[in-house]
Amino acid sequence: MNRKLLLAIIAGVFLMSCLLIIGGGKNGPQGAIIEMEQKYLTSASMIGQLDHEGASSVVMPGVPLMIAGLTKLFGDDGHALTAYRLIQCLFHAFSVYLVFVLCRYMFNTSTALLACTIYALYWPAYGVVRLILPDTTMQTLMLMLVCAVIGALEFKQAGWYTAAGILTAFVAYFNLQALLYPVLFIVLWRVYRSPWRVIIGGTLLITLGYLLVLSPWWLSIPLFEKLMYLPGPWNIAPLWLEARFIEGNPIIHLYRSIFGGVSTKYAGRFDQEEARRVVQSALDLVRLTLLYAGVGGLVWSVWKYRLKRQLPVLLTLLYFITADWLVPSLDGTGFPYGVFLLMFTAFIADKAVIYAHKSSLHRSSRQR
């Protein structure tokens, strides 16, 4: 029954994502989002050109590489963008399964199914799927990375450690903040009491996978020569200098990236201004309630629940929040971090359901 329910949620998320893309019409993004999307499209166009006249973009290379590859495959920009959005739909649906795996590992199956349901109903994720931004892809890669880290710690197998290094480098394709992520293994190895042979072997395998994915920028491979016109994931200096001026205050940027934003594009379908304002306020209230409940659930779980199994997720969230404070992200938003908070929203919701059930049984017994 659990497997069928999970598959139904995954299928529903995929179909809803596809329907929203098909029925999106002209009600697209506005302002700064269009400007950021154009940067990715310009960089993708530069990769596909035979000559490389013009300055390279400062955006990270993940999205431009995907679009350039799809354009090469389909031979048309319009078809390539449609394919990119469909891939985003697949990633969005696959994220449901990854949320289930992580929540079941941290808590239990009922909390995991509740987390999948909450994520499936979290409408901002559907809005991001339509955009030419790295958020959905980066979210999926981050969830896969945490799963690989847990696999490496639990099974101590070479494949999991190599996958952790490869996925770290792939996340760095979309966000430079991931570059130092493997440092978290120092804490995790100590908590999981890993033997020295595992630590040494794991370090070598993570480094191997890491360097393998980043090698196109370091080796003179003709197939990848066009990548030289994009900043490599290790090229922190120019990106850091530009990122430091975002919002003028990194703390404000961090808060807005995770909790900011409004549901204008969802309420914009209403013609009447009053109706639009009411719908937008209601959507924002529910969205912020889910995120703040996640913060409460996180604090509660750390205080009352088994901390060891939560550490991979908690340290990942803490790492990226700290990195975003030090170097605000130039690519996308803080949307990918929200999925981790939704897991803890499911935890506190599951506790509320259990408490309500016990209270109901207690009242029934008293009445008898």
N, C-alpha and C positions, 0 to 999 in steps of 0.2 A: 504493500500500500504506500509506504514512504517513497519507494522508487517511482511508482506511477505518479504520485503527487509531484515529485521533483521534476520528472520529465514533462508533466503538464505545465508547470510554471515556466520551465525553460522554453518550451514550444510557444507558450503564450507571450513571453517577452520578445521572442524573435519575430513572431507574426505581428505584434503590435508595433515593433520598431520599423518593420518593413512597411506597414500600412501608413505610419506617420510620414515616412519618406515619400511614399507614392502620393499621398494626399496632401503633402506639404504646400503645394502650390507656390504662390508668390509671397507667402507670409514668412519670409526668411529673416535672418539676423540683421542687425543694424549696427551702425557706428563702428566702434572699436573692433568688434568681432569680424566685420567685413574686412577691415584693414589688416588684421592678423591673418585671416584666411588668404588674402591677396599675397602676403609675404611668402606663405607656403607655396602658392601656385607659381609665383615668380621664381622661387628657388627650384621648383620641380622643372620649370621651363628651361632654366639655365643648365640643369643636368642633361636635359635632352638635346640641347643645341650642340652642333658640331664645333662652333666657335664659342668662346667664353668671354665675350666682351661685356663689360660692365662689372660693377662691384658685387661681391658675394654678399648674400644675406646673413644676418646675425642669428637667424632662427636655427634651432637644432635640426639635424638632417633627417630624422625619422620619417616625418610626414612627406617631405619632398621626395625622398627615395621611394616611398610607397607609391606616390602619385606618378612619378617618372616611370617606375616599373610597370604600372597598370596602363599608362599611356603607350608604352612600348608594346605591351601585350595586345591592347585593343585598337591602337592606332588612332584614337579619337579622344580629345580632352573630355567631352561630355560623357562618353561611355566610361572613361577612366574614373571620373568623379562619382558616377553612379555605382561602379564596382567598389570604390573606396567606402561609400556609405553602406553598401551591403556587407562589406567586411566588418564595418563598425557594428552592424546589427548582429553578426555572428559573435563578435567579441562581447557585446552586451549580454547576449544569451548565455555564452560560456561563463561569464562572470557569475551568473547565478549558481552554477555548479561549483565554482571555486569558493564562493561564499559559504555554500553548504559544507564543503570539505573542511574549511578552516573553522567554522562555528562548531561543527561536530567534534573536531579535535579539541577545541578550547572548552566546550560546554557539554552539550548532548544533542541527540537527534531532534528532539522537539524544538529546542532553541534554534538549531540549524534550519529547520523547515520554516520557522517563524521569521528568521532573518532573510531567507529567500523570498518569502511573501512580501516583507517590508521593502526589500530592494526592488522587487517586481512592480510595486506600487509607487516607487520613488520617481515621480515624473521628470525631475531635472535630468535624469540619466537619458531619457528618451529625447529630450531637446538637444543634448550634446551629440547624440548619434548622428544627427543631420549635419553637423558642422564639420568643416575641414580643419579640425583641431586635433591635437594629440591626446586629449583627455581620456577617451574611451579605450584607446589602444594602451596608453600608459597605465590605466587602472587595471586592465587585464594582465599586463606584464607584471605589475606589482603584486597582484594576487598570486600569479604563478610563481613569482620569485619567493614569496613567503612559503608557499607549498613546497618548493624545492629546498628551502632552508630547513623546514620541518623534516622532510624526507632525509636530508643529509644528517641531521642530528639523531633521528630515530633509527635509521637503517645503517648508517655509517658506510654507505656504498659509494664507489667512485663516481658513478653516473649522476647521483644527486648533487655531489659537490661541483662536478663539471657544469651541470645545468644551472646551479646557482651563479657561477661565474659568467656563463653565457647570458643568462637573463639579466644580470646586473648591467652588463655592457649594452644589451638591447634597451633597457630602460634609460640608460645614459644617452642613447640615440635621440630620445624624446625629452630628456630633462637632465641637464648637467649635474644636478644635485645627487644623482645616484652613484657618482664616481667612487665615493668612499664608503659605500654601503657595506662591503665585506668586512669592515672594521667591527661590525656588530658581532661577528663570530667570536671575537675575543671574550665577550661577556657570555655568549651562549655556550661556548665550549666549557667555560668554568661552571656555569649553572648545571649543565648536563653531564659534567664530570667526564668529559671525553679524554681518552688516553692520548699520550704524546704522539704515538704513531698515526692516530687519526687526525690530530691537529696538523702535523707536518704534511701528511699526504693530502689532507683537505686543502691546506694553503696552496700547495703546488697545483692541485686540480682546479681550484677556483681561479688562480692566476692564469693557468693555461686557457680555460674557457674565456676568461676576460680578455686576454691578449688576442685570442683567435678572432673574436668579433670586431675588435678595434684595429686589427692589423691592416685593413685597406688604406688607412691614413699613413701608416708607417712604412709600408712596403711599396715598391714601384711596380705595381701590378697594372698592366695596360687596361684590363677590364674595369678597374676601379679608378682610373686616372681622373675622371670627372669629379670624384669626391673631393679632390684637392681644392675645388672652388667653393666648398662649403666648410664652415668651421668644424673641426673634429670634436668629438665629445670631450677630449682632454683639454681643449683650448679654452681654458677658463678665463684668462686675463681679460679679453675684450668683452666677453659676456658678463663677467663680474662687474666691470666698470660701468656698463650700461645698466645692469640690474640694480645697482646701489642707488640709482636715482628714481626708481619706481616709487611713486606715492610720496617720496621724501622721507617716509617712515616705514621701515620694514615690518614693524609690529602691526600697523594699520593695514598694510598690504596683506599680511598673513591672515588677519581676522576676516578681512573682506573676501579673500580668496576662498575661504572655507564656508563662512556663514553669510557672506554678502550676496548681492544679486537679487533681482526681483523676478516675478513670474509674468513679466509683461508679454512675452511672446505667446503665453498660454491664454492670458486674458484678452489679448489683442483681437481675438476673433469676435468679440462682442462689440456691436456698433454703438450701443449706448454707453456714455462715459461713466454713469453711475454704476451700471452693471459690471463694467470692466473693472472699476475700482474695487467693488465688493469682491469679485472673483479673485482678483490679484491679491487682495489682503488675506482672503481665506487660504489661498494656496501658499502664500508666504508664511502664514501662521503655522500651518501643518508642517511645512518643510523645516522651519526653525525648531518646532517642537520635537520633531524626530531627531534632529542633530543635537540639540541640547539634552534630550533624553539619552542620547548616546554618550555624551560627556558624563552624565550622572551614572549611567550603567557602567562605564569604564571605571569610575572611582569606586563604585560599589563592588565590582568584580575583583579589583585589585585588593580591596580591603577584606572581602569575605570569601573569595573563591580561590581555587588553586592557581597560584601565580605562574608556576613553571610552564604550564601549557599555553599560557597567554603571552609569554615573553616574546616569541617571534613577531606576533602582530603588534604588541605594545611598543617594542623597540623600533619596528619599522615605522610606525606612526610617529614616534618621538623623533626618530632620525630625520624624516622628511620635514616635520614641523620645524625642527631646529635648523635644518639646511635652508628652509624657506625664509626663516628669520635672518640668517646670515647673508644669504644670497637669494633674493626674491626671484621666482621663476619668470623668465621671459616668455615661455611657451605655455599656452593654455592657462588654466586656473587651478585652484586648489580642489576642484571637483573630485579627482581620484582619491583624495584623503577621506572624503565623506563616506565612502563605502565601509571603511574600518569603523567609523562611528556608528553606522547602521547595524553592525554586528552587535555592538554593545547596547543599542536600542532594543534589539531582539532579546538580549539577556534580561534587561529590566522589565520588558513586556512579559516575558515568560514567568518571571518571579511574580509579577502582578496577577497573571492568570492563575498561578498556583495559590496565591494568597486569597484571591476571590473565591476559588473553588473550596478551599478549606473553610473560609468564612461561611459559605453557603451550607456546607455539610454540618458545621457547628450549629448554625441557626436551626437547621432541620432536626438535629438531634435534641436540641433544647425544646423545640415545639412538641416533639414526641413525649 
